[in-house]
Amino acid sequence: MTRHEAATVPTLVTGAASGTGRHIAAALAARGAPVAAVDVDAAGLAEASADTPSITPWVCDLSDEAGVHDTVKRVEEQLGPIQRVFHCAGIAPVGRLLTVPTADIERVVNVNYLGTVHVARATVPGMIDRGRGTFTVIASIAGWIPMADVGAYSASKAAVISFCEVLAAECRRTGVRIVCVCPAAVETPMLKDLRRSHPDIVNDKPGIHPAAVLAAAERALDKGKLFAFPGRGTTTVWRARRLAPVALSGILQAAVKRQRTHRPPGSEG
């Protein structure tokens, strides 16, 4: 199913209360698709759906497997079978791996990785039964390029990427397409919060617009590709990681050192 074939089918978007998920939900609804906007943030969902009747809000914690299955069941009772998913939800705790609270690591695994598993298991089997559908996951280039101080996030996204690759293999010849989008930093409220609270980790360079993430996902779908890498230089970095991982690690460490050395006075916040 190409983007044109999928233009008006029932669609589920997670992480739809803000950032990339909110943009994608609004963009798809503007094209005529009935969109189920899923997030744990009820207030954000209310804002995102307030002026768009074709977006219906569904409050759900994706780390709750039973809750995810129940939400999908109720969505399908209202909108019909889900034929397209954009899974955008995620969190990014900051801290060194040996000192960040274990509870934070568990939470990021439960939301980012297991949340992906739960959404896939609740939606993809029905697509397979019907012989068509698309399951698009917004991962991160951080899943390919380990990054200091956000190691828990990087590890969770690496798990998501591997999950998508295996799921795509298992869905081959079923009519269901899997797309895994691995963008550079996206300009979202989460990135802005990290920039304010951890300027030594996140610089002030603007992230890419969420529209670029959606466009990359749809290009990958049209071209039959599993992975998409929106953002300047992202594909090059991914290739370097695969071909020369040791050299790339040294370059990244030097870049982090320069950022910490040249951070502006008072940025310790």
PyMOL commands that set and color helices and strands:
alter all, ss='L'
color gray80, all
select helices_A, chain A and resi 19-30+42-49+65-79+102-130+141-143+151-170+189-197+210-223+234-243+245-261
alter helices_A, ss='H'
color red, helices_A
select strands_A, chain A and resi 11-14+35-39+55-59+84-87+133-138+176-181+227-228
alter strands_A, ss='S'
color yellow, strands_A
deselect
rebuild
show_as cartoon
